[in-house]
Amino acid sequence: MEYRQLGRSGLKVPAFSLGTATFGGSNEFFQRWGSTQVDEARNMVDLCLERGVNFFDTADIYSEGAAEEVLGEALKGRRDKVLISSKATFPTGDGPNEKGSSRYHLIRACEASLRRLKTDHIDVYFMHGFDALTPVEETLRALDDLTSSGKIGYIGASNFSGWQVMKSLAASEKYGLGRYVAYQGYYSLVGREYEWELMPLTLDQGLGTMVWSPLGWGRLTGKIRRGAPVQDGRIAAGGAEGGPPVAEEKLFDIVDVLHDIGEQHGKSIPQVALNWLLSRPGIANVVIGARNRNQLEQNLEALGWSLSAEEIARLDEVSYTTPTYPYWHQTGFDERNPKPTGW
């Protein structure tokens, strides 16, 4: 297993972590993603640890907390061997204060996650989204207190806009508060907008990137092919609802190139798509999901080999998306405004 530095922190994380959005399946939305229960989750944790994947990512809203409960049970007796990341901000109840990044909500949300995970600390704690109604200083002070008390180790931001990240980093510097060390965001061959602003920002400010939904909401699993109906899996179950739209012909073009490159390496479509992400600048960790041990074994085969520069260029070209303003305007000034990737 390859281990990478998480931003400017001293924490080393494996190139892959196991995401637990498929654990629990306690409501209709998350059932479409998966409903892995404790026995299968324990089996998957066993495989992860055998392969050096000692990092597990979850959130308090996954199946209304059931995902954290399943993960906590699956990790019983080996908490000291693993890293856990979780998230808060989105609604956990109907009350006006059961959502957001206020001090009131975060203290209670963290305590509840600790109980469900059956642990006394969370290694990396993410704000799952930006709360514009709460001063960033209040959020960061609450996180600082949770860190000082030993309940969380490091803090991160997820799904923030670039200016929201910078506003938070500036407040940390101004008031001497804990600083976000990681950014968790959506990034895939069918969703490269991350490269326009967030990738340059994280590289400039030293945040390690954790990628969620690296297979584009299930579109790059290999189950969607030109002229073939989707028979099973997350897409067939409606699990891509809420995800960003992708033009069908563009998706087929990308999958065709993934298949062609995969044949050259003896690898599958998703394995090539995951390997491409590992080659991108600033990527500290890719969060992979799986419904069972077999899917997990397949995803782990994306490690231990590399795409050639020519293969990466082919994938870059076929997945190209014209940037929105002001990013398309910036592409002609690369000499003074260089890009980390060729978007």
C-alpha positions in Angstrom: 0.0 0.0 0.0 1.2 3.5 -0.8 0.8 6.1 1.9 0.5 9.8 1.3 0.8 12.9 3.4 -2.6 14.5 4.2 -1.9 18.1 3.3 0.5 19.9 5.5 -0.4 17.7 8.5 1.9 15.1 9.9 -0.7 12.4 9.1 0.0 9.6 6.6 -3.0 8.1 4.9 -3.3 5.2 2.5 -4.0 6.0 -1.2 -7.4 4.4 -0.8 -9.9 4.6 2.0 -13.2 2.7 2.3 -16.3 4.8 2.1 -19.3 3.6 4.1 -22.2 5.3 2.3 -23.2 1.7 1.4 -23.4 0.7 5.1 -26.8 0.5 6.8 -29.3 1.2 4.1 -31.8 2.4 6.7 -33.7 4.7 4.3 -34.8 4.7 0.7 -32.1 7.0 -0.6 -29.2 5.1 0.9 -30.7 1.7 0.1 -30.1 2.5 -3.5 -26.4 2.8 -2.7 -26.3 -0.3 -0.6 -27.4 -1.9 2.7 -24.2 -3.6 3.9 -24.7 -4.9 7.5 -22.2 -5.8 10.2 -21.1 -9.2 9.1 -20.3 -8.2 5.5 -18.8 -4.9 6.8 -16.5 -6.8 9.1 -15.5 -9.0 6.2 -14.7 -5.9 4.1 -12.7 -4.4 7.0 -10.7 -7.6 7.2 -9.8 -7.4 3.5 -8.9 -3.7 3.8 -6.5 -4.3 6.7 -5.0 -7.3 4.9 -4.2 -4.9 2.0 -3.0 -2.0 4.1 -6.2 0.1 3.7 -6.5 1.3 7.3 -8.7 4.4 6.6 -12.5 4.4 6.8 -14.7 7.3 5.8 -18.2 7.9 7.0 -20.7 10.7 7.9 -23.5 11.2 10.4 -26.1 11.5 7.7 -25.3 8.2 6.0 -28.5 6.1 6.6 -29.4 8.5 9.5 -26.4 7.4 11.5 -26.7 3.6 10.8 -23.5 3.6 8.7 -21.5 4.9 11.6 -23.1 2.2 13.8 -22.2 -0.6 11.4 -18.7 0.7 11.0 -18.3 0.9 14.8 -19.3 -2.7 15.2 -17.1 -3.9 12.3 -14.1 -2.2 13.9 -14.6 -3.6 17.3 -11.2 -4.7 18.9 -9.1 -3.0 16.3 -9.8 0.7 16.6 -6.1 1.4 17.4 -5.1 0.0 14.0 -7.3 2.3 11.9 -8.1 5.9 11.0 -11.7 7.1 10.9 -13.0 10.2 9.2 -16.6 11.4 9.7 -18.6 14.5 8.8 -21.2 16.9 10.2 -23.3 19.9 9.1 -26.3 18.4 7.2 -29.6 17.9 9.1 -29.8 15.1 11.6 -33.3 16.0 12.8 -36.2 18.3 12.4 -35.2 20.9 14.9 -33.9 24.3 13.8 -30.5 23.6 15.5 -30.1 20.1 14.3 -28.2 21.2 11.3 -25.5 23.6 10.2 -22.0 24.2 11.6 -22.9 26.2 14.7 -21.1 25.4 18.0 -24.4 24.1 19.4 -24.9 21.6 16.6 -21.2 20.5 16.1 -20.6 19.6 19.7 -23.7 17.5 19.8 -23.1 16.0 16.4 -19.6 15.0 17.2 -20.6 13.4 20.5 -23.4 11.4 18.7 -20.9 10.2 16.1 -18.5 9.1 18.8 -21.2 7.1 20.5 -22.3 5.4 17.2 -18.7 4.6 16.2 -18.0 3.3 19.7 -14.8 5.3 20.0 -13.4 8.2 21.9 -11.9 10.1 19.0 -12.4 10.8 15.2 -9.1 11.2 13.3 -10.3 13.5 10.6 -13.6 15.5 11.0 -15.1 17.2 8.0 -17.6 20.0 7.7 -19.9 18.3 5.1 -20.9 21.6 3.6 -20.6 25.3 4.1 -22.9 27.0 6.6 -23.2 30.7 5.5 -25.5 31.5 8.5 -22.8 30.6 11.1 -19.7 32.8 11.4 -16.7 30.8 10.3 -15.0 31.9 13.5 -17.7 30.1 15.6 -17.3 26.9 13.6 -13.5 26.9 13.8 -13.6 27.7 17.5 -15.9 24.8 18.2 -13.7 22.5 16.1 -10.6 23.8 17.9 -12.2 23.0 21.3 -13.1 19.5 20.1 -9.5 19.1 18.9 -8.1 20.3 22.2 -10.3 17.9 24.1 -8.9 15.0 22.0 -12.2 14.1 20.4 -11.0 14.9 16.9 -7.5 14.9 15.5 -7.6 16.9 12.3 -10.2 19.0 10.5 -11.3 19.3 6.9 -13.8 20.9 4.6 -16.0 19.1 2.1 -18.1 20.5 -0.8 -17.0 24.1 -0.1 -16.6 26.7 -2.8 -13.1 28.0 -3.2 -13.8 31.4 -1.5 -15.5 29.5 1.4 -12.3 27.5 1.9 -10.1 30.6 1.8 -12.4 32.6 4.2 -12.0 29.7 6.7 -8.3 29.5 6.2 -8.0 33.3 6.7 -10.0 33.1 9.9 -7.8 30.3 11.2 -4.7 32.4 10.6 -6.2 35.6 12.0 -7.4 34.1 15.2 -4.9 31.3 15.7 -7.4 28.6 15.3 -7.0 25.0 13.9 -6.6 25.0 10.2 -8.3 22.7 7.6 -5.7 20.2 6.5 -7.9 18.3 3.9 -10.6 18.9 1.3 -13.0 16.2 0.4 -14.6 16.7 -3.0 -16.2 15.1 -6.0 -13.8 14.4 -8.8 -13.9 11.9 -11.6 -13.4 11.4 -15.4 -17.0 12.5 -15.8 -16.7 15.4 -13.4 -13.5 17.4 -13.8 -14.7 20.8 -12.6 -12.7 20.3 -9.4 -9.6 21.1 -11.5 -10.7 24.7 -12.3 -10.4 26.3 -8.9 -10.4 23.8 -6.1 -7.3 21.9 -7.2 -5.1 25.0 -7.6 -6.4 26.2 -4.3 -5.6 23.0 -2.4 -2.1 22.9 -3.9 -1.4 26.5 -3.1 -2.7 26.3 0.4 -1.4 22.8 1.3 -4.7 20.9 1.7 -4.7 17.2 1.0 -7.5 16.1 -1.3 -9.8 13.2 -0.6 -11.9 12.3 -3.6 -15.5 11.1 -3.1 -17.5 9.3 -5.8 -14.4 8.6 -8.0 -16.5 6.5 -10.4 -18.9 9.3 -11.2 -22.0 8.2 -9.2 -21.6 4.7 -10.6 -21.3 5.7 -14.2 -17.7 4.3 -14.5 -18.3 0.9 -13.0 -18.3 -0.7 -16.4 -21.9 -1.6 -16.2 -22.9 1.3 -18.6 -21.7 0.5 -22.1 -22.7 1.8 -25.5 -25.8 -0.1 -26.7 -26.2 -2.2 -23.6 -29.0 -1.8 -21.0 -28.1 -1.4 -17.3 -29.1 -4.7 -15.6 -28.1 -4.1 -12.0 -26.1 -2.0 -9.6 -26.5 1.5 -8.2 -27.5 3.1 -11.5 -30.2 0.6 -12.2 -31.6 1.1 -8.7 -31.7 4.9 -9.2 -28.6 5.6 -7.1 -27.4 8.3 -9.5 -30.4 10.5 -8.7 -29.1 13.8 -7.4 -25.8 13.4 -9.1 -24.5 15.8 -11.8 -25.8 15.1 -15.3 -23.5 13.6 -17.9 -24.2 13.6 -21.6 -24.7 10.0 -22.7 -22.4 10.2 -25.8 -19.6 11.8 -23.8 -20.0 9.0 -21.1 -19.8 6.3 -23.8 -16.7 7.9 -25.4 -14.9 8.0 -22.0 -15.9 4.4 -21.2 -14.7 3.2 -24.7 -11.2 4.7 -24.0 -11.2 3.2 -20.4 -12.0 -0.2 -21.9 -9.3 0.1 -24.5 -6.7 1.1 -22.0 -7.9 -1.6 -19.6 -7.4 -4.3 -22.1 -3.8 -3.2 -22.6 -3.1 -3.7 -18.8 -5.5 -6.6 -18.1 -7.6 -4.2 -15.9 -11.3 -3.3 -15.7 -12.9 0.0 -16.6 -13.3 1.1 -13.0 -9.7 0.1 -12.1 -8.4 2.3 -14.9 -10.6 5.2 -13.8 -9.4 4.9 -10.2 -5.8 4.7 -11.3 -6.2 7.9 -13.4 -7.3 9.7 -10.2 -4.2 8.5 -8.3 -2.0 10.2 -10.8 -3.6 13.7 -10.4 -1.8 16.5 -8.6 -2.5 16.9 -4.8 -4.6 13.7 -4.4 -3.9 12.3 -1.0 -6.7 9.7 -0.9 -9.4 8.2 -3.0 -12.6 7.1 -1.2 -13.8 3.9 -2.8 -17.2 2.3 -2.1 -18.3 -1.2 -2.3 -21.5 -3.2 -1.5 -19.5 -6.4 -0.7 -16.1 -8.0 -0.4 -16.0 -9.0 -4.1 -16.6 -5.4 -5.3 -14.0 -4.2 -2.8 -11.4 -6.7 -4.1 -12.0 -5.5 -7.6 -11.5 -1.8 -6.7 -8.3 -2.5 -4.8 -6.7 -3.9 -8.0 -6.5 -0.3 -9.2 -3.4 0.0 -7.0 0.2 -1.1 -7.7 0.5 -0.1 -11.4 0.6 3.1 -13.4 -0.9 4.5 -16.6 1.6 5.8 -19.2 1.8 9.5 -20.0 0.2 8.8 -23.3 -2.7 6.9 -21.7 -3.3 9.7 -19.3 -3.3 12.2 -22.2 -6.0 10.1 -24.0 -8.2 10.1 -20.9 -7.6 13.8 -20.4 -8.6 14.5 -24.0 -11.8 12.4 -24.1 -13.0 13.7 -20.8 -12.4 17.4 -21.5 -15.1 19.8 -20.6 -15.1 23.4 -21.6 -14.7 25.5 -18.4 -17.2 28.1 -17.3 -16.3 31.7 -16.9 -13.9 33.0 -15.6 -11.9 29.7 -16.1 -12.2 29.6 -19.9 -10.8 33.1 -20.0 -7.8 32.1 -17.9 -6.7 29.3 -20.2 -4.9 31.7 -22.5 -2.7 33.1 -19.8 -0.9 30.0 -18.6 2.5 31.6 -18.7 1.6 33.7 -15.7 -1.3 31.6 -14.4 -0.2 28.0 -14.8 -2.6 25.1 -14.3 -1.8 22.0 -12.4 -3.6 19.9 -15.0 -4.5 20.5 -18.6 -8.1 21.6 -18.2 
